[in-house]
Amino acid sequence: AGAAAEARFISSAKGKGLFATRNIRKGETVFVERPVVSSQFLWNALYNYRACDHCLRALETAEENAQRLLGKSSLVLPHPEQCSIRKELHQQCPRCQVTYCSAECRQAALEQYHQVLCLGPSRDDPTHPLNKLQEAWRNMHYPPETSSIMLMARMVATIKQAKDKEWWIKAFSQFCSKTANEEEEIVHKLLGDKFKGQLELLRLLFTEALYDEYLSRWFTPEGFRSLFALVGTNGQGIGTSSLSQWVHACDALDLPVLQREELDAFIDQLYKDIEKESGEFLNCEGSGLYVLQSCCNHSCIPNAETSFPENNFLLHLTALEDIEAGEEICISYLDCCQRERSRHSRNKILRENYLFTCSCPKCLAQADDADVTSDEEEEGEGETDDAELEDEMTDV
């Protein structure tokens, strides 16, 4: 079967969009996409969310995952055979000990970028240039995380290692780029009010750790800002969890009614207890650059959504409605709660985080609504700003 979707240029204002090449049924997987590059968030890794250094597959068993999130080492999960983690396949880099879920991932990382980024025996040396870069980033970008300097580091390392450097540069140039003013806005959003000084510090550390003559433009103030904005604009959040995989597997079990009710009650209670202990940080989280997914435009009434059902970086785009051949495929950059808010509120979020005003059918239909947010919306405004950017980033 040919691809069900293709990217097409719409206009200079809108850039590219993704369009169905044939009729797609509701519930159908439109495509499964592997990122050009991806990376786990740094705080997420620091807090022991153990994930494959290449594909972000969660490495803990579902039971270990639940025990850690609950802070309770005595917890036993029923149906342990429904856990998909295979520890006997895990491998470490012999030089720097980062862990991979399989020999394939270790090899893929080594061939694409890890030779350049392997810290070897300096893994815990705070004076190593890469460690200094990561430490600086962590001090600027606290959870909830939305982006990672290591995504940019892997881009540079990939090109440094590549035989065909031009192929990779072309691959990265497919991602939408912004005007200088928009880049400023994005960087400001990611780094806050101190952004000019912070961006310059990051650039110097980035240069010390990774400078490459071939990519010298990326290390200039303008080039670095563009690279930073590219990752900030196109980075798609990735979330993986061995616990949620176990839950999905348990949901699919064919059980007698009483056992089913018991298991469902157990799982509901487990999630309530975890939320008390760990809040909303349930997943191994990172971000990646996906060529096709990044072409998907936003709609407040999306006809598709992204997810990571394989517990790794493979992104599945699934149709939420029947989509006809030639129709544009849109996802939502807003979470469910934000989508229910007034047009004015939705566009405030989209303008601040994604630098555009939405003209989807829902927004056009509400175009004559008063441009004020209702009172209860106003109350919610202040506290959501930072959460917003991460919504597109961490939808699992």
Long-range contacts (C-beta under 8 A, 24 or more apart in sequence): 3-31, 4-28, 4-30, 4-31, 5-30, 5-31, 5-292, 5-317, 5-329, 7-291, 7-292, 7-295, 10-297, 14-297, 15-176, 16-176, 16-295, 17-295, 17-296, 17-297, 17-328, 17-329, 18-292, 18-295, 18-296, 18-297, 18-328, 18-329, 19-326, 19-327, 19-328, 19-329, 20-323, 20-324, 20-325, 20-326, 20-327, 20-328, 20-329, 21-325, 22-325, 23-322, 23-323, 23-324, 23-325, 24-319, 24-322, 24-323, 24-329, 25-319, 25-322, 26-319, 26-320, 26-321, 26-322, 27-318, 27-319, 28-318, 28-319, 29-316, 29-317, 29-318, 29-319, 30-304, 30-317, 30-318, 30-319, 30-323, 30-329, 31-292, 31-316, 31-317, 32-314, 32-315, 32-316, 32-317, 33-290, 33-291, 33-292, 33-293, 33-314, 33-315, 33-317, 34-313, 34-314, 34-315, 35-236, 35-238, 35-288, 35-289, 35-290, 35-313, 35-315, 36-171, 36-172, 36-288, 36-289, 36-290, 36-291, 37-112, 37-113, 37-151, 37-154, 37-155, 37-158, 37-288, 37-289, 38-151, 38-154, 38-238, 38-286, 38-287, 38-288, 38-289, 38-313, 39-148, 39-150, 39-151, 39-153, 39-154, 39-286, 39-287, 39-288, 40-148, 40-150, 40-284, 40-285, 40-286, 41-143, 41-145, 41-148, 41-285, 41-286, 41-287, 42-134, 42-137, 42-138, 42-141, 42-145, 42-148, 42-149, 42-150, 43-138, 43-141, 43-142, 43-143, 43-145, 44-143, 44-145, 44-281, 44-284, 44-285, 44-286, 46-138, 47-281, 49-281, 49-283, 49-284, 49-285, 50-99, 50-284, 51-240, 51-284, 51-286, 52-99, 52-100, 52-101, 52-102, 52-105, 52-312, 53-93, 53-98, 53-99, 53-100, 53-105, 53-109, 53-114, 54-100, 54-101, 54-105, 54-106, 54-108, 54-109, 55-101, 55-105, 55-312, 55-313, 55-314, 56-238, 56-240, 56-284, 56-286, 56-312, 56-313, 57-101, 57-105, 57-240, 57-311, 57-312, 57-313, 58-85, 58-240, 58-241, 58-242, 58-245, 58-283, 58-284, 58-311, 59-85, 59-87, 59-90, 59-99, 59-101, 59-242, 60-85, 60-242, 61-85, 61-87, 61-242, 62-242, 62-243, 62-245, 62-246, 64-242, 65-241, 65-242, 65-243, 66-243, 66-270, 66-274, 69-243, 69-274, 69-277, 69-278, 69-282, 70-270, 70-273, 70-274, 70-277, 70-278, 71-277, 77-246, 78-263, 78-266, 79-246, 79-249, 79-250, 79-253, 79-263, 82-246, 82-249, 82-250, 82-253, 83-242, 83-245, 83-246, 83-249, 84-242, 84-245, 84-246, 84-249, 84-311, 85-242, 93-118, 95-120, 95-121, 96-120, 96-121, 96-123, 97-123, 101-312, 111-161, 112-154, 112-157, 112-158, 112-161, 113-154, 113-157, 113-158, 113-161, 114-157, 115-157, 115-161, 116-156, 116-157, 116-160, 116-161, 116-210, 117-153, 117-154, 117-157, 129-205, 129-208, 129-209, 129-210, 130-209, 130-210, 132-205, 132-208, 132-209, 133-202, 133-205, 133-206, 133-208, 133-209, 136-201, 136-202, 136-205, 137-202, 140-191, 140-192, 140-194, 140-198, 140-202, 141-190, 141-191, 143-281, 144-281, 144-386, 144-387, 144-390, 144-394, 145-285, 145-390, 145-393, 146-190, 146-232, 146-235, 146-237, 146-287, 146-389, 146-390, 146-393, 147-190, 147-231, 147-232, 147-235, 147-287, 147-393, 148-231, 148-235, 148-286, 148-287, 149-202, 149-206, 151-231, 151-235, 151-287, 151-288, 151-289, 152-206, 152-227, 152-228, 152-231, 153-206, 153-209, 153-210, 155-227, 155-231, 156-210, 156-212, 156-215, 156-218, 157-210, 159-212, 159-214, 159-215, 160-210, 160-212, 160-214, 160-215, 165-214, 171-291, 172-230, 172-289, 174-291, 174-294, 175-230, 175-233, 175-234, 175-289, 175-291, 175-294, 176-230, 176-233, 176-234, 176-294, 177-226, 177-229, 177-230, 178-229, 178-233, 178-355, 180-222, 180-225, 182-229, 182-355, 183-225, 183-226, 183-228, 183-229, 184-225, 185-355, 186-228, 186-229, 186-232, 186-233, 186-355, 187-225, 187-228, 187-229, 187-232, 189-232, 189-352, 189-353, 189-389, 190-228, 190-232, 190-389, 199-224, 199-225, 199-228, 202-228, 231-287, 231-289, 233-354, 234-289, 234-294, 235-287, 235-288, 235-289, 235-393, 236-287, 236-288, 236-289, 236-290, 236-293, 236-294, 236-306, 236-315, 236-392, 236-393, 237-285, 237-286, 237-287, 237-390, 237-392, 237-393, 237-394, 237-395, 238-285, 238-286, 238-287, 238-288, 238-308, 238-313, 238-315, 239-283, 239-284, 239-285, 239-308, 239-394, 239-395, 239-396, 240-283, 240-284, 240-308, 240-311, 240-312, 240-313, 240-396, 241-282, 241-283, 241-284, 241-311, 241-396, 242-311, 243-282, 244-282, 244-283, 244-396, 245-311, 248-309, 283-394, 283-396, 285-393, 285-394, 286-313, 287-393, 288-313, 288-315, 290-315, 292-317, 293-317, 293-331, 296-329, 296-330, 296-331, 297-328, 297-330, 297-331, 298-330, 298-331, 298-332, 298-333, 298-334, 298-350, 298-354, 298-356, 298-358, 298-360, 299-330, 299-331, 299-332, 299-358, 299-360, 299-361, 299-362, 300-332, 300-334, 300-339, 300-346, 300-358, 300-360, 300-362, 300-363, 301-339, 301-360, 301-361, 301-362, 302-330, 302-331, 302-332, 303-327, 303-329, 303-330, 304-329, 304-330, 304-331, 305-331, 305-332, 305-395, 306-331, 306-395, 307-395, 307-396, 308-396, 330-360, 333-391, 333-392, 334-391, 335-391, 335-395, 338-384, 338-388, 338-391, 341-373, 341-377, 342-366, 342-369, 342-373, 342-374, 342-377, 343-367, 343-369, 344-369, 344-370, 344-371, 344-372, 344-373, 345-373, 345-377, 345-381, 348-373, 348-381, 349-384, 349-388, 352-385, 352-388, 353-388, 353-389, 354-392
